[in-house]
Amino acid sequence: MKKYIIIIFLLKSLIIIGQDMEYARNIVEKLSSEKFYGRGYINKGDSIAAQYLKNEFKNIGLQKIGESYLQKYTFSVNSIPENPVLIFGDNQLAPAKDFIVIPSSPDIDEWVKICWINKNTFLNPWRFNNFLKSDKSECLVCIDTTGFNNPELYSFANLFLSKKYIEAKGIIEVATDLKYTARTYIDDIVHIQIKPDVIDVNADSVYLKISNEFYENYKTQNVVGYLEGETDSIIMVVAHYDHLGMLGDIMFPGANDNASGVSMVLNLAKYYKKNENNLKHNIFFVLFSGEEADLSGSTYFANNPPFDLSLVKVVINFDMVGTGTHGISVFNAKEYPEYEEILFSLNDEKKYFERIRTTEAVYSSDHAPFHEKGVKAMFFFAGDNSYYHQPEDVPEDLTFKAYKGLFNIIIDFIEKM
């Protein structure tokens, strides 16, 4: 009889794990669907997602802070609601495939002269000096990549243009991988990234059309819920739910970035709700908007916390955790040797991952505003991000290779604390 009880217990354990993964995949698929418009700032995709996540918090049974799960705030952000047009030579190029618009670019609708800069210009000081002195105020400056066999020279040329050392109408930066992004301001020059294989070096002008819609006080929200523990101490489990939204009619689903991180926060919330009677710490589950736009949501929360930040023992931030073929990275962990040691010790004991890579402070995700205020904060990453900030970041490509291990090591880590 005892043998059968053990078997039943093991089967139930396996079912629970399966249910967690099924829930994770469902969350990622829903958040990546067309219903949420890429969780950006066209058609209020971020707010639609926030309402959905608020209901998830409610269904799980998390407590509100005050009357709502939503922490509302405003920030500036831009969007490009119409497909940009770029005609280069005889070809009309495809947005997000052949070229991408940096969204701080101002409106434009005209043929524009190209001012070419090539390898010989960069290598010849006299030519380079003359190029800098020449008037390019009505030009788009573009690199002719022919002969750029030196990777360092190629990188320098792109960096030179992207830093806007030249006064021009705009720049066309050569980029093998096109990465869309978000901006909180409108620039005074156009900035385009273009793949090298579609450049026509014989073209003397291009037609460019960009329509930029800028929201100076865009209304958005973080989503916040918590479970009460035995002491005043707090652990924050966080992720950003926003993504890049739409570029015209092209959607950026953001499955790995960061629907996967949101699913981890929700999964942990479900786990701790089932075990809330044994909680030593208060656990706050926070989903931020505005991460893609200068960490706006986490910065607002860190500046307007609903509790004393000195009570926070650690901020655990998940960003892109949908793959992890070769293990995980924990950014900022080297800043806190005692936490780093716990993670290494747990992994040595239970073999969750092939490896855990740790780093010193980085400022690339929502842990950063808390770290800057002296709060211990770590960023857990398990993303093979080949489709980072591209329309191809879809649920079907996520392996969730590190997901179960990450889920379990976080539970073990919090228990050790």
C-alpha positions in Angstrom: 0.0 0.0 0.0 2.8 2.4 0.9 4.4 1.7 -2.5 1.2 2.8 -4.2 0.9 6.0 -2.2 4.4 6.9 -3.2 3.6 6.3 -6.9 0.5 8.4 -6.7 2.4 11.2 -5.0 5.1 11.1 -7.8 2.4 11.1 -10.5 0.7 14.1 -8.9 4.1 15.9 -8.7 4.6 15.3 -12.4 1.1 16.6 -13.2 1.8 19.8 -11.3 5.0 20.4 -13.2 3.1 19.7 -16.5 0.4 22.1 -15.5 3.0 24.8 -14.8 4.5 24.5 -18.2 1.0 24.4 -19.9 0.1 27.6 -18.0 3.4 29.2 -19.1 2.8 28.4 -22.7 -0.8 29.6 -22.6 0.3 32.9 -21.1 3.0 33.4 -23.7 0.7 32.5 -26.6 -2.0 34.9 -25.3 0.3 37.8 -24.7 1.9 37.3 -28.1 -1.4 37.2 -30.0 -2.8 39.9 -32.2 -5.3 40.8 -29.5 -2.6 42.7 -27.6 -1.0 44.5 -30.6 2.5 43.7 -29.5 1.8 45.2 -26.0 3.0 48.6 -27.2 1.6 52.0 -27.7 -0.5 51.7 -30.8 -4.2 50.8 -30.1 -3.4 50.8 -26.4 -1.9 47.3 -26.6 -0.1 47.9 -23.2 -3.4 48.7 -21.4 -5.2 45.8 -23.0 -2.5 43.5 -21.7 -2.6 45.2 -18.2 -6.3 44.5 -17.9 -5.7 40.8 -18.8 -2.8 40.6 -16.3 -4.8 42.3 -13.6 -7.5 39.6 -13.9 -4.8 36.9 -13.7 -3.6 38.4 -10.4 -7.2 38.5 -9.2 -7.8 34.9 -10.2 -4.6 33.7 -8.5 -5.8 35.5 -5.3 -3.1 38.1 -4.9 -3.9 41.1 -2.7 -4.2 44.6 -4.1 -2.4 47.7 -2.8 -5.3 50.0 -2.0 -8.2 49.8 -4.4 -6.5 48.5 -7.5 -3.8 46.2 -8.9 -2.8 49.1 -11.2 -0.2 51.7 -10.5 -0.9 54.4 -13.0 1.6 56.9 -14.4 2.5 58.8 -17.6 5.5 59.0 -19.8 6.5 60.2 -23.2 6.7 57.7 -26.1 6.5 57.7 -29.8 5.0 55.3 -32.4 5.0 54.8 -36.1 1.4 53.9 -36.9 1.8 53.7 -40.7 4.2 51.5 -42.7 7.3 53.5 -43.5 8.3 53.6 -47.1 11.9 53.5 -48.4 12.7 53.4 -52.2 16.4 52.8 -52.7 17.4 52.9 -56.4 14.8 51.0 -58.3 13.6 48.9 -55.3 11.0 49.6 -52.7 12.3 47.9 -49.6 10.3 46.0 -47.0 10.1 47.4 -43.5 11.4 45.2 -40.7 12.9 42.9 -43.3 15.2 45.1 -45.4 15.2 48.2 -43.2 14.0 49.5 -39.9 13.2 53.0 -38.7 14.6 54.2 -35.4 11.4 55.5 -33.9 12.8 58.8 -32.7 13.0 59.8 -36.4 10.8 62.9 -37.3 8.2 63.0 -40.1 9.4 63.0 -43.6 7.9 62.5 -47.0 10.3 63.3 -49.9 13.1 62.3 -52.1 16.4 62.9 -50.3 19.9 63.1 -51.8 22.4 60.5 -50.5 25.9 61.5 -49.4 28.1 58.3 -49.5 31.0 57.6 -47.2 33.2 54.7 -48.0 36.3 52.8 -46.8 38.7 55.1 -48.6 37.2 58.1 -46.9 37.8 56.7 -43.4 41.3 55.6 -44.2 42.5 58.8 -45.8 42.7 61.7 -43.3 42.5 64.4 -46.0 39.4 62.9 -47.5 37.8 62.4 -44.1 38.5 66.0 -43.1 37.0 67.3 -46.4 33.9 65.0 -45.8 33.4 66.5 -42.4 33.6 70.0 -43.7 31.2 69.6 -46.6 27.6 70.6 -46.3 25.3 67.6 -45.8 22.4 69.4 -44.2 20.1 68.2 -47.0 21.6 64.7 -47.3 21.1 61.2 -45.9 24.6 60.0 -45.1 25.1 56.3 -45.9 28.0 53.9 -45.8 29.1 52.2 -49.0 30.2 48.9 -47.4 32.2 47.8 -50.4 35.7 46.7 -49.2 34.9 46.9 -45.5 36.6 43.7 -44.8 38.0 44.9 -41.5 35.4 44.3 -38.8 36.8 47.0 -36.5 36.8 49.6 -39.3 33.2 48.6 -40.2 32.1 48.9 -36.6 33.8 52.3 -36.2 32.1 53.6 -39.4 28.6 52.6 -38.1 29.3 54.0 -34.7 30.5 57.2 -36.2 27.3 57.6 -38.1 25.0 56.5 -35.3 26.5 59.0 -32.8 25.6 61.8 -35.2 29.0 63.4 -35.4 27.9 64.7 -38.8 25.3 67.4 -39.3 22.9 65.9 -41.8 19.2 65.5 -42.6 19.6 61.9 -41.5 21.8 58.8 -41.5 21.4 55.4 -43.0 23.2 52.9 -40.8 24.2 49.5 -42.1 23.1 46.7 -39.9 23.1 42.9 -40.5 20.4 42.4 -37.8 17.6 44.9 -37.7 16.4 45.7 -34.2 13.3 47.8 -33.6 13.1 49.7 -30.4 11.2 52.4 -28.6 12.1 56.1 -27.9 10.8 58.7 -25.5 11.7 61.7 -27.7 11.6 63.0 -31.3 15.0 63.6 -32.8 15.8 66.3 -35.4 17.3 63.9 -37.9 16.1 60.7 -39.6 17.8 57.5 -38.6 17.4 54.3 -40.7 19.0 50.9 -40.3 19.4 48.9 -43.5 20.8 45.5 -44.4 24.0 45.7 -46.5 22.7 43.4 -49.3 19.9 45.8 -50.3 22.1 48.9 -50.6 22.3 50.2 -54.2 25.6 52.2 -54.3 24.7 53.7 -57.7 21.7 55.5 -56.2 22.1 59.2 -55.7 18.8 59.7 -53.8 16.1 57.8 -51.9 12.4 58.3 -51.3 11.5 58.1 -47.6 8.2 58.4 -45.9 7.9 58.3 -42.1 4.9 59.3 -40.0 5.7 59.6 -36.3 3.0 60.0 -33.7 4.4 61.3 -30.4 2.6 61.0 -27.1 3.9 63.4 -24.6 1.8 62.2 -21.6 0.9 58.7 -22.5 -1.2 57.0 -19.8 0.0 53.6 -18.8 0.3 51.4 -15.7 2.3 48.8 -13.8 0.4 45.8 -12.4 1.1 45.0 -8.7 -0.1 42.3 -6.4 1.2 40.7 -3.2 1.0 37.9 -0.7 1.5 38.7 3.0 4.3 37.0 5.0 5.1 36.7 8.7 7.6 39.6 8.8 7.9 43.1 7.3 10.6 42.0 4.9 9.8 42.0 1.2 10.9 40.0 -1.8 10.0 41.5 -5.2 9.4 39.2 -8.2 9.2 41.3 -11.3 9.2 41.3 -15.1 8.1 43.8 -17.8 5.0 43.0 -19.8 5.3 45.7 -22.5 7.0 45.1 -25.9 7.4 47.2 -29.1 3.9 47.0 -30.4 3.5 47.8 -34.0 5.5 49.3 -36.9 2.7 50.2 -39.2 0.8 46.9 -39.7 3.8 44.8 -38.6 3.4 43.4 -35.1 6.3 42.5 -32.8 4.9 39.6 -30.7 7.6 39.7 -28.0 7.1 36.0 -27.0 10.6 35.7 -25.4 10.8 39.4 -24.7 9.1 39.4 -22.4 5.9 37.3 -22.3 8.1 34.5 -21.0 9.2 36.6 -18.0 5.6 37.5 -17.3 4.6 33.8 -17.3 7.4 33.1 -14.8 6.1 35.8 -12.4 2.5 34.4 -12.7 3.7 30.8 -12.2 5.6 31.8 -9.0 2.5 33.8 -7.8 0.4 30.6 -8.2 3.0 28.5 -6.4 3.3 30.9 -3.4 -0.5 31.4 -3.2 -0.8 27.7 -2.6 1.9 27.9 0.1 1.0 31.4 1.5 0.5 30.1 5.1 4.3 29.3 5.3 5.5 32.7 3.9 8.2 34.4 6.0 8.5 37.4 3.7 5.9 39.5 1.9 6.2 38.7 -1.8 5.3 41.4 -4.2 4.7 40.4 -7.8 5.1 43.4 -10.2 4.7 43.6 -13.9 6.1 46.8 -15.5 5.2 48.7 -18.6 7.6 51.0 -20.3 10.7 48.8 -20.0 11.4 49.1 -23.8 11.2 52.9 -23.4 14.0 53.7 -21.0 12.8 51.5 -18.1 10.0 54.0 -17.5 7.7 51.7 -15.5 10.3 50.3 -13.1 11.9 53.8 -12.7 8.5 55.2 -11.7 7.9 52.3 -9.3 11.3 52.8 -7.7 10.7 56.5 -7.3 7.1 56.0 -6.0 7.2 52.7 -4.1 4.1 51.7 -2.1 6.3 50.5 0.7 9.7 51.4 2.2 12.4 50.1 -0.2 14.7 49.5 2.8 12.5 46.5 3.6 13.3 44.8 0.2 15.7 41.9 0.6 16.0 41.3 -3.1 14.4 42.2 -6.5 14.3 39.1 -8.8 13.8 40.3 -12.3 13.0 37.9 -15.2 13.6 39.1 -18.8 13.7 36.7 -21.7 13.5 33.3 -20.0 11.9 31.3 -22.8 14.9 29.3 -24.0 18.2 28.8 -22.1 19.8 26.0 -24.1 23.2 26.5 -22.4 22.0 27.6 -19.0 21.2 30.9 -17.5 22.8 34.3 -16.8 22.3 36.2 -13.6 23.2 39.8 -14.2 24.3 41.9 -11.1 24.8 38.7 -9.0 28.5 39.5 -8.5 27.4 42.6 -6.7 26.0 40.4 -3.9 28.5 37.6 -3.3 26.3 36.0 -0.6 23.5 35.6 -3.2 25.8 34.4 -5.9 27.2 31.7 -3.6 23.6 30.5 -2.8 22.8 30.2 -6.5 26.1 28.3 -7.3 25.6 26.0 -4.3 22.0 25.2 -5.2 23.0 24.4 -8.8 26.0 22.3 -7.7 23.7 20.3 -5.5 20.7 19.9 -7.8 22.2 20.3 -11.3 19.5 22.6 -12.6 21.6 24.0 -15.4 24.7 23.2 -17.4 26.1 26.5 -16.1 25.2 29.7 -14.4 27.0 32.8 -15.7 27.1 35.7 -13.3 28.1 39.4 -13.9 28.7 42.6 -12.2 26.2 45.5 -12.5 24.4 46.0 -15.8 21.6 48.5 -16.5 19.7 46.8 -19.3 16.5 45.8 -17.6 14.0 46.5 -14.8 16.3 45.6 -11.9 18.5 48.6 -12.6 16.4 51.4 -11.0 16.3 49.5 -7.8 20.0 48.7 -7.8 20.7 52.4 -8.3 18.8 53.1 -5.1 20.8 50.6 -3.1 18.3 47.7 -3.3 19.8 44.3 -4.0 18.5 43.4 -7.5 19.3 40.6 -9.9 18.3 40.0 -13.5 17.7 36.4 -14.5 18.1 35.7 -18.3 17.7 32.5 -20.2 17.3 33.7 -23.7 19.0 32.6 -26.9 17.8 35.9 -28.4 18.5 35.5 -32.1 15.1 37.2 -32.8 15.5 39.9 -30.2 13.3 42.9 -31.1 12.2 41.4 -34.4 8.8 40.2 -35.6 10.0 36.6 -35.6 10.0 36.5 -31.7 7.1 34.1 -31.6 5.9 31.4 -29.2 6.6 28.5 -31.5 10.4 29.1 -31.3 10.6 29.0 -27.5 12.1 25.8 -26.1 11.6 26.6 -22.4 14.8 24.6 -21.9 15.8 26.3 -18.7 12.3 27.2 -17.5 11.7 24.4 -14.9 15.2 24.7 -13.5 14.8 28.5 -13.1 11.4 28.1 -11.5 12.8 25.6 -9.0 16.1 27.4 -8.2 14.2 30.6 -7.4 11.9 28.7 -5.0 15.1 27.2 -3.4 16.8 30.5 -3.3 14.0 32.3 -1.6 13.7 29.4 0.9 17.5 29.7 1.7 17.0 33.4 2.3 
